[in-house]
Amino acid sequence: MGAASMIVLICAAVAFSTIAILIAKVVTKSTTNSQKGEAIECGIPTSGKTWIQLNVGYYLFALIFLVFDVELVFLYPWAVVAKDGGWMALLEIVVFFFILFIAFLYAHKKGALKWV
């Protein structure tokens, strides 16, 4: 896989996404409505200023959740082949969990896990 493969992949991604957007524009019916632009929270119209700044801690919490959630994606294939891998597979998963644990300790030390 060289640079040509990467260029073809990027061109295909741009082409597929452009085609999908164009099909959506052609197929869907566009309506203009003043209520479309209003901010609605749980079906209740908002009152006052709708653009507020959220605490960055919520985003950090979500990113940490994603990191540990994606870890499970790597854990399932390992569990399928762990029996055939023997001690090497066990060593690999111990190192993997150690790296995740260090990341968890770092996030905890920085206060990213404290709910505001």
C-alpha positions in Angstrom: 0.0 0.0 0.0 1.7 3.1 -1.2 0.8 6.7 -1.7 -1.3 5.9 -4.7 -3.6 3.7 -2.6 -4.1 6.5 -0.1 -4.9 9.0 -2.9 -7.5 6.6 -4.4 -9.0 6.1 -0.9 -9.3 9.8 -0.2 -10.8 10.4 -3.7 -13.3 7.6 -3.1 -14.3 9.0 0.3 -14.8 12.5 -1.1 -16.8 11.1 -4.1 -19.0 8.9 -2.0 -19.8 11.7 0.5 -20.4 14.2 -2.3 -22.8 11.8 -4.1 -24.6 11.1 -0.8 -25.1 14.8 -0.1 -26.3 15.4 -3.6 -28.8 12.5 -3.5 -30.1 13.8 -0.2 -30.6 17.3 -1.7 -32.5 16.0 -4.7 -34.7 13.5 -2.9 -35.7 15.4 0.2 -38.3 18.2 0.1 -37.0 21.5 1.4 -39.3 23.7 3.3 -38.6 27.1 4.9 -40.2 27.6 8.3 -39.4 30.1 11.0 -39.7 27.4 13.6 -36.9 25.4 12.1 -34.3 27.8 13.3 -35.5 27.9 16.9 -33.7 26.1 19.6 -36.0 23.6 21.4 -35.0 21.6 24.4 -37.1 18.5 25.0 -40.0 20.0 23.1 -40.2 23.0 25.3 -39.5 26.4 23.7 -36.4 28.1 25.2 -36.6 31.4 27.0 -33.7 33.8 27.1 -30.3 33.4 25.6 -29.9 30.0 23.8 -26.2 30.1 23.0 -24.4 29.3 26.2 -20.9 28.1 26.8 -20.6 24.6 28.2 -17.9 23.4 30.5 -15.1 21.7 28.7 -15.2 19.0 31.3 -18.2 17.4 29.6 -16.3 17.0 26.4 -13.3 15.5 28.3 -15.6 13.1 30.1 -17.1 12.0 26.7 -13.6 11.6 25.1 -12.4 9.5 28.0 -15.6 7.4 27.7 -14.8 6.9 24.0 -11.3 5.8 24.7 -12.4 3.1 27.1 -15.3 2.2 24.9 -13.1 1.7 21.9 -10.9 -0.5 24.1 -13.7 -3.0 24.1 -13.6 -3.2 20.3 -10.0 -4.5 20.6 -10.8 -6.8 23.5 -13.4 -8.9 21.7 -11.1 -10.1 18.9 -8.4 -10.8 21.4 -10.8 -12.9 23.5 -11.7 -15.0 20.4 -8.0 -15.9 19.7 -6.7 -15.9 23.2 -6.8 -19.6 23.6 -4.6 -20.2 20.5 -2.2 -17.4 21.5 -1.0 -18.9 24.7 1.2 -16.9 27.1 2.1 -14.4 24.4 -1.6 -13.4 24.1 -1.9 -13.0 27.8 1.3 -10.8 27.9 -0.1 -8.6 25.1 -3.4 -8.0 26.9 -1.6 -7.3 30.2 0.5 -4.6 28.5 -2.6 -3.2 26.8 -4.5 -3.0 30.1 -1.4 -1.4 31.7 -1.3 1.3 29.1 -5.0 2.0 29.6 -4.6 2.0 33.4 -1.8 4.6 33.0 -4.1 6.7 30.8 -6.9 6.4 33.4 -4.5 7.5 36.2 -3.4 10.5 34.2 -7.0 11.5 33.5 -7.9 11.1 37.2 -4.9 13.1 38.2 -5.8 15.9 35.8 -9.4 16.0 37.2 -11.0 15.0 33.9 -13.2 12.5 35.7 -14.8 15.0 38.2 -18.3 15.8 37.2 -19.0 19.5 37.3 
